[in-house]
Amino acid sequence: MASYLLSEVAKEDLIRIHRFGMERFGETQADKYINTIFEKFKGLLSIVSAGEGMSVVGW
């Protein structure tokens, strides 16, 4: 299965997003939002993984 690696800048952005969410909407909502982002990462990986082992036709 494919995996992802976040840059340090991306990690810092996610921390800032979570911190903002906690200040603005509370811990529960901030956690839900960040968890949703990571679920989207997993969804993107499943799309990438679906194409593993397939040959490219017409290129």
N, C-alpha and C positions, 0 to 999 in steps of 0.2 A: 504494500500500500504506500502511496505517496505521503510525504510529510512536508511540513513547512517550517521555515526558520524566520523569525521576526528580527528585523534590524533593531539596534538599540534605540534608534529614533522612533520606530513604530511602537516599541515597548513603552517608551516614555509617553508617547501620544495616548496609548491605551490607559496608562496610569492617570494621566491628566483628565481623560474622558471620564474615568470612573470617579475620580475625586470631584469633578464638577457635578456629576450625577448625584453623588452623595450629598453635596452641599445644597443642591437645588431640589432634589426629589426624594432624598433619603436613601439609606443603605440598601433596603430591599429592592427598590426600583433600579438603583445603580447596578446592583449585582445581576438583576435580570437582563439589563441592557448589555452589559459586558459578556454575560454568558451567551446571549443571542449572537453577538459578534463572533465569538469562538465557534458557535454552532454553524454559522455561515462559512467560516474557514473550513470546517469539516465537510460541509456540503460541496464546496469548491474542490476539495481533495477527492471526493467521491467521483466527481465529474472527470477529473484528471485520471484517476485510477481506472475508470471505465474504458479509457482508450489505450491502456497499457497492453502491449502485445499485438496491437492491430497494425497492419501495414497501411501505408498511405497510398491511396489510389489516385492516379491522375496528376501527380506532381512530377 
